[in-house]
């Protein structure tokens, strides 16, 4: 099934002809894009063509893109041949020269552009479902809530035992 993998809405310098959208295929068979479309927030549509190999990526850029991506307040929707939304991506402000790439926790901005290849998020390392960014900040709501939830439980348990041990001493 095709999905939106990575976009470059605000390339360095002029945006004209330099923006791109990458679609991926996480299926075990090639998928034809006949009948699939991309639609932006204004309702403009772009008919897709070609196919994506199993586990592969296809990039639409320049004249093949057929859409102009806004640098701010934009939504891009991938519609299947029946017109049903198969995937959606939205952003409020696109940093110049960074792509919005999908990783295990959702989308994030990165300077490591990977059109036509698997995404890599700059300076990030994955540990289970937790993403640690290069500054050491946690990214992703599930990771943040898991870490703070565990820390809260451990802190409460330590306080409980410390209070009871001091009371008996």
C-alpha positions in Angstrom: 0.0 0.0 0.0 1.5 3.4 -0.9 2.2 5.9 1.8 3.7 9.4 2.0 7.3 8.8 3.1 9.1 12.2 2.8 8.5 15.7 1.4 10.6 18.7 0.7 8.3 21.7 0.7 10.9 24.4 1.2 14.2 23.7 -0.6 17.2 26.0 -0.2 16.9 28.9 -2.6 14.0 29.0 -5.0 11.2 26.5 -4.4 10.1 26.4 -8.1 10.9 23.0 -9.5 12.9 21.9 -6.5 10.1 20.7 -4.2 9.5 17.0 -4.1 7.2 14.3 -2.6 8.4 10.7 -2.0 5.9 7.9 -1.8 6.8 4.5 -0.4 5.4 1.0 -0.7 5.5 -1.2 2.4 3.9 -4.1 0.6 5.4 -7.4 -0.7 4.4 -6.7 -4.3 4.8 -3.8 -6.7 1.9 -1.3 -6.6 0.6 0.6 -9.5 -0.2 4.3 -8.9 -2.8 4.4 -11.7 -5.9 6.1 -10.3 -4.1 7.4 -7.2 -3.9 11.2 -6.6 -2.3 13.7 -4.4 -4.4 16.6 -3.2 -3.2 19.7 -1.3 -5.1 21.9 1.2 -6.4 24.2 -1.6 -8.0 21.1 -3.3 -5.6 21.0 -6.2 -5.0 17.5 -7.4 -2.2 15.7 -9.1 -2.8 12.3 -10.9 0.0 9.8 -10.1 1.5 7.4 -12.5 4.0 4.7 -12.6 4.6 2.1 -9.9 6.5 1.5 -6.7 8.6 -1.6 -6.3 8.0 -3.7 -3.1 9.7 -2.0 -0.2 10.7 0.8 -2.6 10.2 4.5 -3.1 9.1 6.8 -5.9 9.9 10.6 -6.0 7.8 13.2 -7.8 9.7 16.4 -8.4 9.9 19.3 -10.7 7.3 19.2 -13.5 6.3 15.6 -12.5 5.1 16.9 -9.1 2.2 19.0 -10.5 1.6 20.7 -7.2 3.2 23.6 -5.4 3.7 22.9 -1.7 3.2 25.7 0.7 6.0 26.4 3.1 3.5 27.0 5.9 0.0 25.7 6.8 -0.2 22.9 4.3 -1.8 19.5 4.1 -1.1 16.8 1.5 -3.5 13.9 1.1 -2.8 10.7 -0.8 -6.1 9.4 -2.3 -6.6 5.8 -3.5 -8.4 5.1 -6.8 -11.8 5.3 -5.0 -11.0 8.8 -3.7 -10.5 7.6 -0.1 -7.7 9.2 1.9 -5.0 6.6 2.3 -2.4 8.9 4.0 -2.3 12.5 5.1 0.6 14.8 6.2 0.2 18.3 7.5 2.8 20.9 8.6 2.6 24.5 9.9 6.1 25.8 9.0 8.7 24.2 6.8 12.4 25.0 7.7 14.4 25.9 4.6 16.4 22.9 3.2 14.8 20.3 5.5 12.6 17.4 4.6 9.6 16.2 6.6 10.4 12.5 6.9 8.4 9.6 8.3 10.0 7.6 11.1 8.6 5.1 13.6 7.1 7.8 15.7 5.5 9.9 12.9 7.0 12.7 10.9 9.9 15.0 11.8 12.1 17.6 10.1 15.6 16.5 9.1 18.5 17.9 7.1 19.3 14.4 5.9 17.3 14.3 2.7 16.8 10.8 1.3 14.7 11.0 -1.9 14.2 7.6 -3.3 15.7 5.8 -0.3 14.8 4.8 3.3 14.5 7.8 5.6 17.3 8.6 8.2 16.7 11.1 10.9 19.7 13.2 11.7 21.4 12.5 15.0 18.7 10.2 16.2 18.9 6.8 17.7 16.1 4.4 18.3 15.6 2.5 21.5 12.5 0.3 21.4 9.7 2.9 20.9 11.6 5.9 22.3 13.4 8.4 20.0 16.2 10.4 21.5 17.0 13.5 19.4 20.5 14.9 19.1 20.0 17.5 21.8 18.9 14.7 24.2 15.3 15.7 24.1 12.6 13.1 23.8 10.4 13.1 20.7 7.1 11.4 20.3 4.1 11.4 22.7 4.3 7.7 23.3 7.9 7.8 24.3 7.5 10.9 26.5 4.5 9.5 28.4 6.2 6.2 28.8 9.4 7.7 30.3 7.6 10.1 32.6 5.1 7.4 33.6 7.9 5.1 34.6 9.8 7.9 36.4 6.7 8.9 38.3 6.0 5.3 39.5 9.7 4.8 40.5 9.7 8.2 42.3 6.5 7.5 44.2 7.8 4.0 45.1 11.1 5.4 46.4 9.3 8.1 48.4 6.9 5.5 49.9 9.7 3.1 51.0 11.9 6.0 52.3 9.0 7.3 54.4 8.3 3.8 55.8 11.9 3.0 56.5 12.5 6.3 58.3 9.3 5.7 60.4 10.6 2.3 61.6 14.1 3.6 62.4 
